[in-house]
Amino acid sequence: MEGYVYVMSNQAMPGLVKVGFTTGTPDERAAQLKSTGVPHRPTVEFYVQVPDARAVEREAHLRLRQHKEAKEWFRCSREVAIAAVKRSAGVVQKNEFSRPAQEKLREAELSAYRDKAEAQRQAKVEEERKAALRVEVENKHYRTIQQLGDAPGYLAFWAGTSAVACVGLAIGTHLSDAGIVLGGIVLAALPAVILKEWADGRKRKAKPYLDAVARRQADLDAIDRTPPPRSTPKPSASAPSSPGGVSAAVAPKAGASVRATAPAAPPARLIHGDYTVDQPTMPIAQDKSPEQRARERAARKANDPSG
């Protein structure tokens, strides 16, 4: 009988899971169970479609017999029940759904999103920190570079060229005094600009100016090479510190030897295709051979009045 073998839970019955089968859909079965008067609608934790749903359900019940509470209810975690159903179904299964797997996938996506957002935030903070340091470097070197790279102001060149122009106009023309002064001022405007740029160029090719610019650039490059400051973890407020600076919770007693302890190995995981199930924390009955399964199913079908 093709159908679905499912694992359901109900928040009104913590610690219990229901393992059953249905020829409809697991959601329809959950709605039927809700109509029986249970306080909350059952939550479908897992289901898988198999050719012989009744046989797979019975075998899953046998695997979970140590945790049986009543009828199809078992006192174990959903991971234990899911592992029992998957091992009973074997490879002849399709349309598999697992709420724990989806929760892990969502948690992984949320974790990746949080990590990305945190990385962007840290990058922004770091860029703002470096920008502030660059401003400090620019302000530090600005006055020195300006003094070494700028010739006297434009007005000084304008005044000098104006005087030369006025002398030339006085010698070579018959203008009045006012005309000579006005003409000298106008004629000196462009030569003063040219002379100012020429003088600035000469000073900015000199070694003192080039050295000052190199020092400023070295300070700017050092900012880019500086790693971001590390955030120091806050000390735990739950355990007071000992006088030696070691937390009282972890400080060894006087005369006691300190041994290095290796970190605990992570729990084993069951891998099934692209689906991962945590290693159950409770025992499951051992697998049976294919011949033993076939004999038991044939015996059950022979003794089944409905068959």
C-alpha positions in Angstrom: 0.0 0.0 0.0 1.7 3.1 -1.2 1.5 6.1 1.1 3.4 8.3 3.5 5.2 7.4 6.7 5.4 10.5 8.9 6.7 11.8 12.1 4.6 14.4 13.9 4.9 16.3 17.2 2.5 18.4 19.2 3.4 21.3 21.5 0.8 20.1 24.0 2.9 16.8 24.4 6.5 17.8 24.8 9.0 14.9 24.4 6.6 12.8 22.4 6.5 12.1 18.7 3.9 10.2 16.6 5.1 7.8 13.9 2.4 6.6 11.6 1.4 6.3 7.9 -1.4 7.6 5.7 -2.6 7.1 2.2 -3.5 10.7 1.9 -1.1 13.6 2.5 0.6 14.2 5.9 -1.0 17.7 6.1 -4.5 16.1 5.7 -3.6 13.6 8.4 -2.5 16.5 10.7 -5.8 18.2 10.1 -7.7 15.0 10.9 -5.8 14.6 14.2 -6.6 18.2 15.1 -10.3 17.4 14.6 -10.0 14.7 17.3 -9.8 17.3 20.0 -6.1 17.7 20.7 -5.2 21.2 22.1 -2.9 22.1 19.1 -2.6 21.1 15.5 0.2 18.5 15.1 3.4 19.7 13.5 4.6 17.5 10.6 8.3 17.0 11.3 9.1 14.5 8.6 7.5 12.4 5.9 8.6 10.1 3.1 6.5 8.4 0.4 7.2 4.6 0.1 5.5 1.7 -1.8 4.5 -0.2 1.3 3.8 2.4 3.9 2.2 0.0 6.5 5.2 -2.3 6.4 7.7 0.6 6.8 5.6 2.0 9.7 5.6 -1.3 11.5 9.4 -1.7 11.1 9.9 1.8 12.3 7.8 1.0 15.4 10.0 -2.1 16.0 13.1 0.0 15.9 11.6 2.5 18.4 10.0 -0.1 20.7 12.4 0.9 23.5 10.8 4.4 23.4 7.1 3.4 23.0 4.7 5.4 25.1 1.3 4.4 23.7 0.1 3.2 20.3 1.9 5.3 17.7 3.5 7.7 20.3 7.1 7.4 21.3 9.1 9.3 23.9 12.2 10.3 22.0 13.5 13.2 20.0 12.3 13.8 16.5 15.8 13.1 15.2 15.7 9.6 16.6 12.3 8.9 15.1 13.3 10.3 11.7 16.4 8.1 11.7 14.3 5.1 12.5 11.9 5.8 9.6 14.7 6.5 7.1 16.4 3.3 8.0 13.2 1.3 7.7 12.3 2.9 4.4 15.7 2.1 2.9 16.3 3.4 -0.7 12.7 2.9 -2.0 11.5 6.4 -1.0 10.5 9.7 -2.7 8.9 13.0 -1.9 10.9 13.3 1.3 10.4 16.3 3.6 12.2 17.1 6.8 11.5 20.0 9.1 14.8 19.7 10.9 16.7 19.8 7.6 14.7 22.9 6.5 15.3 24.6 9.9 19.0 23.9 9.5 19.0 25.3 6.0 17.2 28.4 7.1 19.5 28.9 10.0 22.5 28.5 7.7 21.0 31.1 5.3 20.3 33.5 8.2 23.8 32.9 9.6 25.3 33.7 6.2 23.2 36.8 5.9 24.3 37.9 9.4 27.9 37.2 8.6 27.7 39.2 5.4 25.9 42.2 7.1 28.5 42.1 9.9 31.4 42.1 7.4 29.8 45.0 5.6 29.4 46.9 8.8 33.0 46.2 9.8 34.2 47.3 6.4 32.3 50.5 6.7 33.7 51.2 10.2 37.2 50.4 9.0 36.9 52.8 6.0 35.6 55.6 8.2 38.5 55.0 10.6 41.1 55.2 7.8 39.4 58.2 6.3 39.7 60.0 9.7 43.4 59.0 9.8 44.0 60.3 6.3 42.5 63.7 7.3 44.9 63.8 10.2 47.9 63.1 7.9 46.8 65.7 5.4 46.4 68.3 8.2 49.8 67.3 9.6 51.7 67.9 6.4 49.6 70.6 4.8 51.4 73.6 6.1 54.9 72.3 5.4 54.1 71.3 1.9 52.3 74.6 1.2 55.3 76.6 2.5 57.8 74.5 0.4 55.7 74.4 -2.8 54.2 77.9 -3.0 56.1 80.9 -4.2 55.2 84.4 -2.9 51.6 85.4 -3.5 50.2 86.6 -6.8 49.9 90.2 -5.5 53.7 90.4 -5.1 54.3 89.4 -8.7 51.5 91.7 -9.9 53.0 94.6 -8.0 56.4 94.0 -9.4 55.3 93.6 -13.0 53.0 96.6 -12.6 56.0 98.8 -11.6 58.0 97.5 -14.6 55.1 98.2 -16.9 54.6 101.7 -15.5 58.2 102.5 -16.1 58.0 101.3 -19.7 54.9 103.3 -20.3 56.4 106.4 -18.9 59.5 106.1 -21.1 57.8 105.0 -24.3 54.5 106.9 -24.2 53.1 110.4 -23.6 50.3 109.3 -21.3 49.3 111.1 -18.2 50.3 109.9 -14.8 46.8 108.3 -14.3 47.0 106.6 -17.7 50.5 105.2 -16.9 49.3 103.8 -13.6 46.1 102.3 -15.0 47.9 100.9 -18.0 50.7 99.3 -15.9 48.1 97.6 -13.7 46.2 96.1 -16.6 49.3 95.1 -18.6 50.8 93.4 -15.5 47.8 91.1 -14.8 48.7 88.3 -17.3 52.5 88.3 -16.8 52.0 88.1 -13.1 50.0 84.9 -13.5 52.7 83.4 -15.7 55.5 84.4 -13.4 53.6 82.9 -10.3 53.1 79.6 -12.0 56.7 79.4 -13.1 57.9 80.2 -9.6 55.6 77.5 -8.1 56.9 75.0 -10.6 60.5 75.6 -9.7 59.8 75.3 -6.0 57.8 72.0 -6.4 60.8 70.5 -8.3 63.1 71.2 -5.4 64.3 68.4 -3.1 62.8 69.8 0.1 59.3 69.9 -1.4 59.7 66.4 -3.0 60.9 65.0 0.4 57.9 66.5 2.2 55.4 65.0 -0.4 57.1 61.6 0.0 56.8 61.7 3.8 53.1 62.5 3.5 52.6 59.6 1.0 54.5 57.2 3.2 52.1 58.1 6.1 49.1 57.6 3.9 50.4 54.2 2.7 51.0 53.1 6.3 47.3 53.7 7.0 46.3 51.3 4.3 48.6 48.7 5.6 47.5 49.0 9.1 45.1 46.1 10.1 41.9 47.0 11.9 42.1 47.0 15.7 41.0 43.8 17.3 38.0 43.9 19.6 39.0 42.5 23.1 36.4 40.2 24.5 34.6 41.4 27.6 35.5 39.5 30.8 32.7 37.2 32.1 30.7 38.8 34.9 29.5 35.4 36.2 32.9 34.3 37.7 35.0 36.7 39.8 38.7 37.0 38.9 41.4 35.7 41.1 44.3 38.0 42.3 46.5 36.6 39.5 44.1 37.7 36.8 42.7 34.2 36.2 39.0 33.5 36.6 38.2 31.8 39.8 36.1 29.3 37.9 39.1 28.1 35.9 42.0 28.9 38.3 43.6 25.6 39.5 43.7 24.9 43.2 47.0 25.1 45.1 49.0 21.8 44.7 46.8 20.5 42.0 48.4 19.4 38.7 47.2 21.0 35.5 46.6 18.6 32.6 46.0 19.5 29.0 42.6 18.3 27.8 41.8 17.7 24.2 38.6 19.2 22.8 35.7 16.8 22.7 35.1 15.2 19.2 32.0 16.4 17.4 29.1 13.9 17.4 28.8 11.6 14.4 26.3 12.5 11.7 24.2 10.4 9.4 24.5 11.4 5.7 21.7 10.5 3.3 22.1 12.1 -0.2 21.8 15.8 0.3 20.2 15.4 3.8 22.0 15.3 7.1 20.5 13.9 10.3 22.2 14.3 13.7 23.4 11.1 15.3 20.5 10.0 17.6 21.2 10.3 21.3 19.0 7.3 22.1 19.4 3.7 20.9 17.6 2.3 17.8 17.0 -1.4 17.1 19.6 -3.0 14.9 19.0 -3.5 11.2 17.6 -6.7 9.9 18.7 -8.6 6.9 16.6 -8.3 3.6 15.6 -12.0 3.9 14.4 -11.5 7.5 12.4 -8.4 6.5 10.8 -10.3 3.5 9.8 -13.2 5.8 8.3 -10.9 8.4 6.3 -8.9 5.8 5.0 -12.1 4.2 3.9 -13.4 7.6 2.2 -10.1 8.5 0.4 -10.1 5.1 -0.7 -13.7 5.6 -2.1 -12.9 9.1 -3.7 -9.6 8.1 -7.5 -10.1 7.8 -7.8 -7.1 5.6 -5.3 -8.5 3.1 
